[in-house]
Amino acid sequence: FPVTIEPLNFLQKCLDIRLKTLGAEHPLVATLYNDIGLICKNTKEYEKALNYFLHSAEIRYADPNLGSNDKGSTDLIHNIVLVAKLIGKQKELPEWIKFHNT
């Protein structure tokens, strides 16, 4: 189905609210960063997608209850590497991302 700008605007508003109420390191904030990254990826805004995915990963991997222990984190790392390859930035990825992709 076609992706429109409306879901992106909605998620951005949700992100703003969650940042204010939960703080920048909360797992629900990480989920929203990932969701926004997926929309950007689907609309071929790869640079934005990569930034959102990286924000999500930084939060997820800082939380010992998430990190590499769940499928969502594995999918997130896959998306980071995929998008980075599409825009020629795979060599610029943080080492810990490269480590978790092996």
Backbone torsions as a table, in degrees:
resi	resn	phi	psi	omega
1	PHE	NA	150.3	-177.0
2	PRO	-71.6	142.3	178.3
3	VAL	-94.2	130.2	178.4
4	THR	-111.2	173.0	-179.2
5	ILE	-74.6	-20.8	-178.3
6	GLU	-58.2	-49.0	178.3
7	PRO	-60.8	-35.5	179.1
8	LEU	-64.5	-43.7	177.1
9	ASN	-62.1	-42.4	179.2
10	PHE	-61.9	-48.0	-179.6
11	LEU	-65.1	-35.1	177.8
12	GLN	-64.9	-39.8	176.6
13	LYS	-65.0	-41.4	176.9
14	CYS	-61.2	-42.3	179.1
15	LEU	-60.9	-45.1	178.7
16	ASP	-58.0	-43.1	179.9
17	ILE	-65.8	-46.5	-178.7
18	ARG	-65.3	-37.0	177.4
19	LEU	-61.8	-41.3	-179.3
20	LYS	-71.2	-38.1	-173.6
21	THR	-91.7	-33.4	-174.5
22	LEU	-107.9	-22.7	-177.0
23	GLY	95.5	161.6	-172.0
24	ALA	-72.0	-15.0	-175.5
25	GLU	-104.1	8.0	-176.1
26	HIS	-77.1	141.8	179.5
27	PRO	-58.1	-31.8	177.8
28	LEU	-69.0	-28.7	174.1
29	VAL	-68.5	-41.7	177.2
30	ALA	-59.8	-40.3	179.5
31	THR	-63.2	-42.1	178.5
32	LEU	-66.5	-40.2	175.8
33	TYR	-58.3	-42.3	179.0
34	ASN	-64.0	-45.6	-179.1
35	ASP	-62.0	-42.2	177.6
36	ILE	-65.4	-39.8	176.3
37	GLY	-59.2	-39.8	178.5
38	LEU	-63.4	-41.7	178.2
39	ILE	-64.7	-44.0	178.8
40	CYS	-62.2	-40.2	177.6
41	LYS	-61.6	-44.7	-178.6
42	ASN	-67.8	-24.7	177.5
43	THR	-97.7	10.9	176.0
44	LYS	64.5	27.1	172.4
45	GLU	-95.2	70.9	-168.8
46	TYR	-65.6	-36.7	179.7
47	GLU	-62.5	-46.4	177.4
48	LYS	-63.4	-44.3	-179.3
49	ALA	-56.7	-47.1	-179.1
50	LEU	-59.9	-43.4	179.4
51	ASN	-62.0	-44.2	178.9
52	TYR	-66.0	-42.7	178.2
53	PHE	-61.1	-42.0	179.8
54	LEU	-64.9	-40.0	175.5
55	HIS	-59.8	-45.4	179.1
56	SER	-60.3	-46.7	-178.3
57	ALA	-63.6	-39.5	179.5
58	GLU	-60.2	-40.3	179.0
59	ILE	-71.6	-47.9	-176.6
60	ARG	-61.2	-44.9	-175.9
61	TYR	-78.2	-12.9	173.3
62	ALA	-80.8	-18.7	-179.0
63	ASP	-94.7	114.7	-177.9
64	PRO	-63.8	-18.8	178.2
65	ASN	-80.7	-13.9	179.2
66	LEU	-110.9	-94.1	177.8
67	GLY	49.0	-135.9	-176.5
68	SER	-89.1	12.5	-175.2
69	ASN	-85.2	-3.7	-177.6
70	ASP	-135.5	161.5	-177.8
71	LYS	-64.0	-34.1	179.2
72	GLY	-58.1	-38.8	178.8
73	SER	-69.6	-38.4	177.6
74	THR	-63.3	-44.4	177.8
75	ASP	-63.4	-38.8	179.9
76	LEU	-62.5	-47.1	178.6
77	ILE	-61.6	-41.5	177.3
78	HIS	-58.7	-45.2	179.5
79	ASN	-64.4	-39.1	178.6
80	ILE	-60.8	-49.3	-177.6
81	VAL	-65.2	-42.2	179.9
82	LEU	-60.5	-50.5	-178.3
83	VAL	-66.1	-40.5	178.7
84	ALA	-60.4	-39.7	177.5
85	LYS	-65.3	-40.1	-179.0
86	LEU	-61.4	-33.0	-178.2
87	ILE	-107.9	11.4	175.4
88	GLY	70.4	32.3	-177.4
89	LYS	-118.4	16.7	-177.1
90	GLN	-63.0	-29.8	179.0
91	LYS	-73.4	-18.2	-179.4
92	GLU	-89.5	-3.2	-179.1
93	LEU	-67.6	147.3	176.3
94	PRO	-59.1	149.3	-178.4
95	GLU	-58.4	-37.4	-177.7
96	TRP	-65.6	-28.4	175.3
97	ILE	-68.9	-44.5	179.1
98	LYS	-61.0	-40.2	179.4
99	PHE	-61.4	-44.4	-177.8
100	HIS	-75.6	-13.0	179.2
101	ASN	-88.2	-6.2	-177.7
102	THR	-86.3	NA	NA
